Amino acid sequence: MSITAYITHPSFMKHEMGADHPECPARLDAINDYLLSHGLLDLMPTYQAPAATEQQLLRAHTAHHLAEIESLAPIQGYAQVDPDTRMNAYTLTAARHAAGAAVLATDLVMSKEVMRAFCAVRPPGHHAERDQAMGFCIFNNVAVGIRHAQRHHGVKRIALIDFDVHHGNGSEDIFAGDDEVLMVSTFEHPLYPYLGEIPKGSNMLNVPLAPRTYGDAMRSVVAERWLPALNKFQPELIYISAGFDAHRDDDMANLGWVEADYAWITARLLDVANRHAGGRIVSTLEGGYTLPALARSVAAHVGVLIGAVDA
C-alpha cells in the first residue's frame, strides 16, 4: 500500500480570474515543480480527480447554489461571483473536479489503497458556504469529501483541521451543529472574512490569532487547545484544509509562520491520525499566494505525510 496519493487534474490550470489575481494557475505549477525537483512526487502515486457528481455536491450545498453557479458560468470572458471571485469558461469544470478530488481521496483512504492523500486543487473551497460562493471558492471541496465519508462510507467521527490564515467560514456554515464532525481552526483575526471569533456550534473550536504573531503562538494553540480536543473526540478520519498563506513571506496576511511550522503542525496531526484513525488523512489545498513560500510549505507538509520529513 502506498502511503500518500497526489490528486490533481488538468482543468485546474485552465481556471483563472485575471492576469493579476493571486489565486492563479502558477500556484500549482510552483508546487508540482518543487515536489518533482526534490524527489517527493516520485514517492506518491498520482491520480486524476474525477468530477464530483450532482448528488455529491448536494450533500454540502443547496440546489439553489448549484443552479446559480451553473447559470453564471460564462462561455467566454469572465463572470463576477463576488468582489474577489470570477469564473471563466473553465471554472465550473475545475470546481467540479476540485470537489471530486476530495471524494476520490476519501475512497482511496477508506479502501486502504493509500493511507493518506494530498489534493493539489484549485479553485480552493473553504470559504464556499452551503448556499454561497465567495473568497476565491466555488464549491467547498473538503466539505464534499467529508459528506461523502459520512453518507457513503458511514464514518461517524470526522475531524476537520483548518490552518489557512483566513477562517474557513464556509466549512463552519456547513458543519456547525453536526456532532459527527469536530472542526478546529486557527486564523488571523481581524482578517477576511471577518468571522469565526464566535463559533457557530459546540463542535467548532475556533482560535483566532493576533496579527504579527509567529509559529510559537500556533504551536501553543495546537498543544493546549487542539490536541486535547482531538484526542477526546477520537476521530476515525482526519481532513485538513491546508492553507499556506500564514507564511511570513505571504503578503495576503500578517502572520509569521515558516516551513518548519507547517511540518510541525502536520506531524502533530499525523500523531492523532495514527492514534485514532489508522493514519488516515485527506489534505486539500486552500490558500498560499507567494509562490516560492507556497511550494516550500507544501513540500514540508507533504513530506511529513509521506514519512520523508521528521518534525
QUIJO-V546149 format. One record per pair of residues at least 6 apart in sequence whose ideal C-beta (glycine too) atoms are under 6 Angstrom apart, sorted by sequence separation. I is the first residue (numbers start at 1). J is the second residue. D is the distance in whole Angstrom. If there is no record, write none. Layout:
# QUIJO-V546149
i->I j->J d->D
i->I j->J d->D
This chain:
# QUIJO-V546149
i->35 j->41 d->5
i->80 j->86 d->6
i->108 j->114 d->5
i->149 j->155 d->4
i->162 j->168 d->4
i->175 j->181 d->5
i->273 j->279 d->5
i->288 j->294 d->4
i->303 j->309 d->3
i->72 j->79 d->5
i->127 j->134 d->5
i->199 j->206 d->5
i->245 j->252 d->5
i->304 j->311 d->6
i->78 j->86 d->4
i->79 j->87 d->5
i->127 j->135 d->3
i->175 j->183 d->6
i->189 j->197 d->6
i->209 j->217 d->6
i->245 j->253 d->6
i->248 j->256 d->4
i->273 j->281 d->5
i->16 j->25 d->6
i->57 j->66 d->6
i->108 j->117 d->6
i->128 j->137 d->4
i->187 j->196 d->6
i->246 j->255 d->4
i->78 j->88 d->6
i->127 j->137 d->4
i->196 j->206 d->5
i->247 j->257 d->5
i->128 j->139 d->6
i->197 j->208 d->5
i->246 j->257 d->4
i->13 j->25 d->5
i->105 j->117 d->4
i->124 j->136 d->6
i->125 j->137 d->5
i->128 j->140 d->4
i->146 j->158 d->6
i->76 j->89 d->6
i->123 j->136 d->6
i->124 j->137 d->5
i->73 j->87 d->6
i->75 j->89 d->6
i->105 j->119 d->6
i->123 j->137 d->6
i->207 j->221 d->5
i->72 j->87 d->6
i->74 j->89 d->6
i->123 j->138 d->5
i->125 j->140 d->5
i->12 j->28 d->6
i->125 j->141 d->4
i->102 j->119 d->6
i->125 j->142 d->6
i->168 j->185 d->6
i->101 j->119 d->4
i->207 j->225 d->6
i->73 j->92 d->4
i->189 j->208 d->3
i->101 j->121 d->5
i->167 j->187 d->4
i->166 j->187 d->6
i->182 j->203 d->5
i->183 j->204 d->5
i->184 j->205 d->4
i->185 j->206 d->5
i->186 j->207 d->5
i->188 j->209 d->6
i->98 j->121 d->4
i->158 j->181 d->5
i->159 j->182 d->5
i->160 j->183 d->4
i->161 j->184 d->6
i->162 j->185 d->4
i->163 j->186 d->6
i->165 j->188 d->5
i->186 j->209 d->6
i->188 j->211 d->6
i->156 j->180 d->6
i->169 j->193 d->5
i->176 j->200 d->4
i->177 j->201 d->4
i->205 j->229 d->5
i->176 j->201 d->4
i->166 j->192 d->6
i->169 j->195 d->5
i->95 j->123 d->6
i->143 j->171 d->6
i->167 j->195 d->6
i->172 j->200 d->5
i->167 j->196 d->3
i->140 j->170 d->5
i->143 j->174 d->5
i->172 j->204 d->6
i->186 j->218 d->6
i->186 j->221 d->6
i->238 j->273 d->5
i->262 j->297 d->5
i->266 j->301 d->5
i->252 j->289 d->5
i->259 j->296 d->5
i->263 j->300 d->4
i->267 j->304 d->5
i->6 j->44 d->4
i->259 j->297 d->5
i->262 j->300 d->5
i->266 j->304 d->4
i->9 j->48 d->5
i->102 j->141 d->5
i->106 j->145 d->5
i->238 j->277 d->6
i->250 j->289 d->6
i->262 j->301 d->5
i->4 j->44 d->5
i->5 j->45 d->6
i->6 j->46 d->5
i->7 j->47 d->5
i->9 j->49 d->4
i->99 j->139 d->5
i->102 j->142 d->6
i->237 j->277 d->5
i->250 j->290 d->5
i->129 j->170 d->4
i->235 j->276 d->6
i->236 j->277 d->5
i->242 j->283 d->5
i->249 j->290 d->5
i->259 j->300 d->4
i->263 j->304 d->5
i->5 j->47 d->6
i->7 j->49 d->5
i->99 j->141 d->5
i->102 j->144 d->5
i->103 j->145 d->6
i->106 j->148 d->5
i->126 j->168 d->4
i->127 j->169 d->6
i->128 j->170 d->4
i->184 j->226 d->5
i->212 j->254 d->5
i->214 j->256 d->4
i->215 j->257 d->5
i->230 j->272 d->5
i->234 j->276 d->5
i->235 j->277 d->5
i->245 j->287 d->4
i->2 j->45 d->5
i->95 j->138 d->4
i->98 j->141 d->5
i->102 j->145 d->3
i->106 j->149 d->5
i->110 j->153 d->5
i->127 j->170 d->5
i->130 j->173 d->6
i->211 j->254 d->4
i->222 j->265 d->6
i->237 j->280 d->5
i->238 j->281 d->5
i->239 j->282 d->5
i->240 j->283 d->4
i->242 j->285 d->6
i->243 j->286 d->4
i->245 j->288 d->5
i->250 j->293 d->6
i->52 j->96 d->5
i->95 j->139 d->5
i->126 j->170 d->6
i->129 j->173 d->4
i->130 j->174 d->5
i->243 j->287 d->4
i->244 j->288 d->3
i->245 j->289 d->6
i->249 j->293 d->4
i->267 j->311 d->4
i->51 j->96 d->4
i->99 j->144 d->4
i->103 j->148 d->5
i->126 j->171 d->5
i->241 j->286 d->5
i->51 j->97 d->5
i->215 j->261 d->4
i->222 j->268 d->6
i->247 j->293 d->4
i->263 j->309 d->6
i->52 j->99 d->4
i->56 j->103 d->6
i->264 j->311 d->5
i->49 j->97 d->5
i->52 j->100 d->4
i->263 j->311 d->4
i->51 j->100 d->5
i->50 j->100 d->4
i->244 j->294 d->5
i->247 j->297 d->6
i->49 j->100 d->5
i->52 j->103 d->6
i->85 j->136 d->5
i->182 j->233 d->5
i->49 j->101 d->4
i->81 j->133 d->5
i->82 j->134 d->5
i->244 j->297 d->4
i->50 j->104 d->6
i->49 j->104 d->6
i->191 j->253 d->6
i->188 j->253 d->5
i->65 j->131 d->5
i->64 j->131 d->6
i->188 j->255 d->5
i->62 j->130 d->6
i->17 j->86 d->4
i->61 j->130 d->6
i->62 j->131 d->5
i->159 j->230 d->6
i->168 j->241 d->5
i->15 j->90 d->5
i->14 j->90 d->4
i->15 j->91 d->5
i->159 j->235 d->4
i->158 j->235 d->6
i->164 j->241 d->6
i->157 j->235 d->5
i->15 j->94 d->4
i->157 j->236 d->5
i->158 j->237 d->5
i->159 j->238 d->5
i->160 j->239 d->5
i->161 j->240 d->5
i->162 j->241 d->4
i->164 j->243 d->2
i->60 j->140 d->5
i->165 j->245 d->4
i->155 j->236 d->5
i->165 j->246 d->4
i->11 j->93 d->5
i->12 j->94 d->5
i->155 j->237 d->5
i->11 j->94 d->4
i->60 j->143 d->4
i->60 j->144 d->5
i->11 j->97 d->5
i->60 j->147 d->5
i->9 j->97 d->4
i->56 j->144 d->6
i->59 j->147 d->4
i->149 j->237 d->6
i->165 j->253 d->4
i->31 j->120 d->6
i->165 j->255 d->6
i->28 j->120 d->6
i->52 j->144 d->6
i->56 j->148 d->6
i->59 j->151 d->6
i->146 j->239 d->6
i->7 j->101 d->5
i->7 j->104 d->6
i->142 j->239 d->5
i->7 j->105 d->6
i->142 j->241 d->5
i->5 j->108 d->5
i->161 j->269 d->6
i->5 j->114 d->4
i->7 j->117 d->6
i->12 j->122 d->5
i->2 j->114 d->5
i->3 j->115 d->5
i->4 j->116 d->4
i->5 j->117 d->4
i->6 j->118 d->6
i->7 j->119 d->5
i->8 j->120 d->4
i->23 j->136 d->4
i->60 j->174 d->6
i->126 j->241 d->5
i->164 j->286 d->4
i->164 j->287 d->5
i->145 j->282 d->6
i->142 j->284 d->5
i->141 j->284 d->5
i->126 j->286 d->5
i->124 j->286 d->5
i->115 j->279 d->5
i->121 j->285 d->6
i->116 j->281 d->4
i->117 j->282 d->5
i->118 j->283 d->5
i->119 j->284 d->4
i->120 j->285 d->6
i->109 j->280 d->5
i->105 j->282 d->4
i->102 j->284 d->6
i->118 j->302 d->5
i->116 j->305 d->5
i->30 j->291 d->4
i->34 j->295 d->4
i->40 j->302 d->6
i->43 j->306 d->5
i->30 j->294 d->6
i->31 j->295 d->5
i->35 j->299 d->6
i->30 j->295 d->4
i->34 j->299 d->6
i->22 j->289 d->4
i->31 j->298 d->5
i->4 j->305 d->5
i->4 j->306 d->4
i->3 j->306 d->5
i->3 j->307 d->6
